[in-house]
Amino acid sequence: MRTRVIIGVALMGALAAPAHAAAPAGPWDAFNLAPASRTVSPVGVLKTAGEVTNADGLTKGGSTSLAPGASVTLDFGKEVGGFTQLRVGSGSAAPNVALTYSEWSTYATPANSDRSNGDSNNEPPVLYAAPAGATIDTGKTQPVRSAPVPSLTGANWIWANAGANNSAPAAPVYLRETFTVDDPAAIERAVLRVNVDDNHVTYVNGVQVATMGNSFQTSAIADIRSRLVAGTNVVAIRAVNASVGPAGALAKIVVGTREIVTDASWKASTSEQAGWNTAGFDDAAWSNAFANGAYGAGPWGTFGDPDTSGAGTDTRTTLTAATAAGDTTIRVAGTRYLGPGTKLDVGGETARVASVAGTTVTLAAPLALPHAAGDSVWQANSQLRGGFRYMTISNPGPGTLTLDGAAVEITFAPNMADLRAYPNYFYSDDDLINRIWYAGAYTVQTNIIANDTGRVWNPAPALGWNNGAVVGELGNTVLVDGAKRDRTVWPGDLGISVPVDFVSLGDMVTIKNSLQTLYNHQNAAGALPYAGPAVNFIGNSDTYHMWTLIGTATYYQYTGDKAWLDAIWPRYTRAMSYIVGKIGSDGLFNVTASADWARANSGGKNIQAQAIAYRTLTTCAATAAVAGDTALADSCTQKAATLKTAVNASGYWNAATGLYRDTPTSTVYPQDGNSLAVWFELAPSPAVSRAISAGLANRWTPVGAPSPEKSDVAVHPFPGSMEAMAHFEAGEDETGLDLLRLEWGYMLNAPYGTASTFWEGYRKDGTSDYNESYVSAAHGWSAGPTATLTFYVLGIHPDRAGGAAYDLIPHPGSLKRVEGQLTTPGGVITHSYDANPAAGTFVSRYSAPAGVLRTVAVPTYGRDVRVYVDGREVTPARTADGYAYLNAVAGAHTVSTCPVSSCAVGDVGGTVPATLSLSVGAASFGAFTPGVDREYTAATNATVTSTAGDATLSVSDPGHLINGAFSLAEPLRVELGKTVWTGPVSNDSVPITFKQHIGARDPLRTGNYSRTLTFTLSTTNP
């Protein structure tokens, strides 16, 4: 096809591929919880205390003012984490501001942050200087100290009964002491210090000011000046002895120059009465407390005086010698928590530790500035708060505190330029299910942290927290257990969080970094750590050792990273040799290093360990085959078969309950072991798997599936994630969806939770099952449904034997519409489907690159069905278990079914004649101006229609524009916006651009210059 036109032009630009392969935009984006910016502002106010003006001002771009002693608890609407930023108003008159944090609203209080440090968990408000007009950034601004801590000398250990220093009942007691204040405004200092064996909540005039759990050596400190009133005041302590044994409460209150100590003048009761902690309560009927020993007496002894800034103990030291610009070493007063990689603030200059020897710290780079002896050396990441929804801002007084801004600078997932740019997605016709998928993804995203922002531990700070530990030893990021705590790589947690990461974030580099960090701490015997730095405990957990091995195989399957597998292989084989040595002559695995997730019976031959061992062996067989170690592959295959036979012949199975016992003689039927037996295919048959699914579902509670292996009241989403996988693996799809809606729906909708992330564990009454506020509310091991929904409901499932292929086997349950995608090493697999069980029809639309997808299956709903691929009826490769199976074909295809009884085949069609059609419009440069150097342009469009398999558009030699005998000096130029089509096209508009340059000295003849061009549309595949 040829077309002629008097001049023409063309222009078509191609969009560059995005740097990050984000999933396509769609309605699913409404469920993505990741913030659009790393700077996140609060969206609401949970509560206030005291005199607060314009409490919601900080949520609306305005100001909020707090009188002395007042506080406001800001709500960020979801889990966040990072460094706090505050803007102090220009008219603010308070010297300091105090901050506390909480994930659950239950524990949001100005008295302390929710527990996180792993030992004393004494985390009082952190104080910062707040001069008018200042900006506070907790990653750059160091905390300040409050009033000096009172010495405990002169105070006595008191209780409600004599001899409590030897023994007291496991019960609470109530202690109180009144005192008078003439003029609170005249009091310059009012500080309370209290220690209790075992735990306490302390009030001043009915307001909680301090709390502490299970750490009598650690003092709770509170500045109580703003809580005092003119006249009678009261300090009241609810003290609890957690178990029969010694008990006591010890306190000193300094009010101005007066000291009030615990002694026999205090009042005590063993029963709680209304108003007991208020000054107006009549305690005349209460007995006097018993003084059972002065401070320093046994069994408690003495303990050190803490810092009162609320910041983590030992997060700050000083230079003991001056330094010059260019120095690479510094001498400091203390080096606790300093190690290679620790980020420092040295006199206001950022530095990083290379090594530590005694009190000499070698830096990774020379100092740029000189610093004087006595200058501060501060661990700059220490005050990062890893996870919270609520932040309470308090004014310790005196003076009014005014703030013009409050925000958090997000630090999680530091390797993501766009926190919302997930490469994968999931979407269905059930909004709750969609919320669950994205909340799981967000939970794991909050658990991806920079290597130098882990929690210090062993020992933990006596006071406050410190998130400046180096917990990763490869790359820049690791996947830890929780956003708030422990901020450490835990192998068991990876068993759930790695698949979740893969199906949502696709961040496998972080997984490699995490696994490498664990392998770096393998001991000579081959044992791997219970957890990464700073926990470690190498060789004390057989199950977590095996979870690392499973994680290794999983990482390879998800990435195909053979180079890393080869590098780690000697360590992997040494770890395998170590662990298979614990398989006895009976074929069963015997746990001798029993640290585990939290289950009560974690040693011996428990069923959970058998399932984990079986998975370790089956993944070993696949991984060893890839590594070319056929001997190891064969050995693992044989041991796996033997173990499976042994388990199912050794008395674990109870047909009456349809569940495995924890051990052959146990009366506990654990959630973890039964779920893993199905998920990891230890169960001997589909019938047994279905029985386990039913047995587990039969005991659900109103808030989720129970975890009896921990306790009678436990509901733990870690084994719960295993159970979710198990129901779908057993083919009980609706049961699986019901569990997701029940347990994970409960966590999302609980009014006190984060509404965005999943919890570490809770009880049947919905309360924390991890030492009250110590519970982590953003814990990756609880995010399993995200992987469940992609692998089973969407149906894109990795090869169960550990190979590189994927199978497409959807499990819709009651869902009618599902779509999503999964990015694999071989490319992106997309899938969407419409399910209609009542009609017996199913329509699946998928696309996959060559060599990635092996099998496509569609539900038959137990009927005889016709199967169509791209509209043509085909015969399935096989039909079994309620599915018709087809061999997958690369590219985009539609597979549909309908019952034989209700659908018939009829042909309809039409023909398309061979067509090549091209039309081109005219174009004009307009008037040429003589004597002016200028580039002229003209434009038109070509319209292309082709039924051929390909088509090419070309243009003849443009030559020169001609006016009679005259021609322009320079040739005409033609640019086509598009020249090639790889398939049929109809009415495709192609821009054409014409360009003509005329120089200032080029002669121009009066009249019209023109040129006839020939445009040709041709094909090689008609």
Steps between C-alpha positions, in 0.01 A plus 500: 500500500647838388367847574628834374480828684647844460721509816443331834625441853499237775573480874436225753689474827546179702451498879807388687455194717459595867807455715295297752269235359195607695173316455243672279271756659149390587231492769730285714714809566232620743600215732876571491594625847850623420533879529553708187774699675757412761384801702170400662280728708242395760141469385316523831512537877442197722473689830626793701577560866518830680454835329554462124409775256407410141582135556450404135702793368799278428282280281381795290815697439440725801635536852429324828580639845546302821495643849746356754415134569276473193535246222352419161508153342522527122369225274680427173216276389725200438834350597791733431858504619807719483622830637261756649507859377351786702485872424488714813293815471670839513301594808553175690617545862562142622864391531440134411267264317448133584415218257355151544380251238260209471377258235169420674277773638470284813852597602512861379588710804721799580660297779699261281536346155378149440760242590773421250849474648483132591608514863385768743259641239513820703446760231400830659441817296801613299576868563622750241589865540230707332617858453255726318526469123713185513462187288540172686606193301550193715759372252709813548389664824639341814270446800558711810506406866232608742546568870764292685387155613434469874720255687305212656694528824255529788216321325366164620358195324135495603208263445161421647640221717802449722777274374430572135875520449490121539161411356169652403197370308480536124254790509475878473520741792400866509730756663453874550648803672356851521690827531416868471626770269433867569578649159582263210626794292773559755628141473812491280550124515264207552634157403377151586716187494344158560613136486270203556549125520336392264298767314296811561292789378558824689265800517515858622158644580329228300714547186734220394858630498712184489486127442746213496486126448717220636814701566536607863858618433376764255358822635203670344560875499234768460505879513179562696518877542216560255279247686512679835211705636469745786401314814494123541677279243544124486748252356329163448662176386328186376777248561478138384693196615491281189578175681533380859830632633661825611305820433552864570449858388767766537455869419629849562320819400684832505271804511707816517731443796274240661557125467220243537611137528323166526477396864251372756302827488361405157155346483445153351212282388464168323178601324434769242235757581347770285705820505782342701766684295351848547580755771140519621473129580452421872764242592429504874389136485825394331781348703847639516751340262772272633859612449697184420847639454680821412636566151804278455360214708458148363384345288507809277824683573581829329492614139630792295342836439349531151504779245176696503472604137297191416751421227663159488765448764855526362392648168720800573861540611764774475838555344781461752752668272476775239504406133618682190351513153623197310525274806371146450501399867330640805533420870175478695385449856288194418453265205194292595292420191769632265611264224590496132240697308346691794390847389630778726451868556840632611456856619237559233692321223378170355748212521494123485692245707752275324632322809528530878799416719468586867389863513643581157257511210629486143273678256412394148598842362704796629330770703437820310511724809696532824325410826580580860537259790161464666306532175209263466524172309147376439359194326301685236253220419429418862173693531347370180160360598445207270124453524212702637159638411467740792743766619436687823649847538521633856603827654698438822477874575540769602359729231269427209628281219387597148568278201449596136568160350540130577593218265697179472769442241450140390816286515372152413563354153781750439580328170166600345492838325119478482353317796176433309663355188436132567591286197211263573135542589186315604136600460168325552131574544543480881636822650600335827708243316666781303575685823658188645730452199625857514526509881723192487716663236520818708583304815802344330594832344521657847731213597760581233756720673841650441780278629598755765154554652449177695425473871794470737467210738692267727514715697210729428510856634392527861285795394344586167586337169782510246435419134853570385629142488655357184292191426583441132835405352438508125357779287297771667177339619369195685158354570443490874223358716315815598489874442509592869689196626713291489636663181717191453517230232313193632508191274162364608334829415658485153306179439191718461633846418720393207208367291302813591785724389531305174133524398464868590821703526724266302800614708718193485826692541400567860433128547848410377649758737304350790596139426864592448503672838376179663759286322774740610442380857505126436726321746767240424259212563265636235235639735323815385377777732161515666493861376734748338689775679450626765326187636696209340489208751672270255407133518213522748213458249468202268177621341630849425817342361276309259297809415824659375558199275142517372547873443813431297312268267206738480724794413662303220164387364370857499810650336706237319805663661745217431806715573392555860394137539845387384669742740293386798501130410784386732319660794165358392639145478673538837169615649318206341756255634458649848122480502443157341716360777196550723289254302492178699497138395119516519505753216363782718662832575597556864526863615788545743539878459150605590472878466200569277230752424302488829347152508506330839636161391787587270732205557505132418307354209213746478293498181590857402868406493422192288319715242780758491759223468302345215487832316871552564574164340271542199636847422851365552438238231396763246773747593775238502392388155544856373841518666603176331536315833315182404617309805347757734185520288453123516573491873247775576237331284547169682496657847186698415316188390609313812395785729158528336439128542620508860277792599192337357574168668608619845176593672484872428176471303168488682225409258234589755605865514629515143821656629858413586602490864803709593676178599359147494409528872389866503146628549587825316406527133720787385405752239854533365579130457164410346503797265857437388423131445250604234684801358831313475330180378601281792141377522475167315187567293249766391247339733724557802564858389126566476445346841765728651337801335167407655653423839674835516191693387277329754677673789514859376420780745317827425838674451692235308653154501646383833864404555478245783868410471571837662212518749129445540430867431743568213406614150823538306505604135842338443364145518175659382675590174599136470139399557381737229736335253386156616130553431566598139759225456232255616259642241274651765497841337198652671630389840825678420321819402284480812811481718654801329184704552472385863854535636665757276176691466488518879849649516423758231169604651585492871447860618822499702732363230694661219231438232788426265731226630481158661586414858752267653249316716196556716255319725147378453375817668692715250766617745876477454662161548851647524553679831229761449633792294812304400295337223609592149209628293686481167652154490589337169446146622129585521466621140462158338160562336662731245701209361203267544280721285752525216612137505156345545210739440659680204658163431857588390691236696872417492596141425440298817818299440710818498547532124493814290157444342166638615152352487178696464238331719246749641307435822209748481283373783204739510681778315356587162770724357876490566800646321864574566855436393824346621845604385727196465863460389367405156262795469156613609206259524159669495169337577138604533189288518124503537350211694136398499460176700121506471517497122808278500700745286848639541690746281875534550714760326875463540826609344846358557843510335633190329632230729356639825151356534465122487136420571171685481202358686138611518239383753234260373280523811463122484325509161579379152607813319610622165834685503584776254832672436467828313153394387596158368393185678792289624544173682663542844827321565328351806204554731540438873415641842236735360727656236562468128874527434661639185857541391579871519581696185708818501327828424154630589211252495146450621390165643131451566270219605132424492305188601443251220135484601437871455724620220519398135752570229403706193721658238468857380752698302583745228778576253739791470632589155868584464524874551780755490360852520694825529382858479713810555381857544657805340740728684626853446792704631312824437695802368880494474674828594799598281822608671421335835678192632221276624389137550144445372283209611172356375293207623236258391385147587489172317222251575603135484277192477655156450372145538847357442723334754741789467522832318765761420451865410767671288539823302679575173807723479365845595743686277457881475190718489458639143344817362505466118869507403610600847566269796591568861867472591451250784308171479161436657507276809222258597453332841253214549366447850460127447622271222443141616196298613534144628132409463169614356400861555198715415495875447829552680594869480868563425637854545723622213731799536658694211799728560657752263795721580545826300817699549520880509682506163286233325322647191120465495284536183150640518240222481429159658768251597378140522600136477299183444608218735407134483412322825493120483328254736635150440497155661700178496226298670165567329 
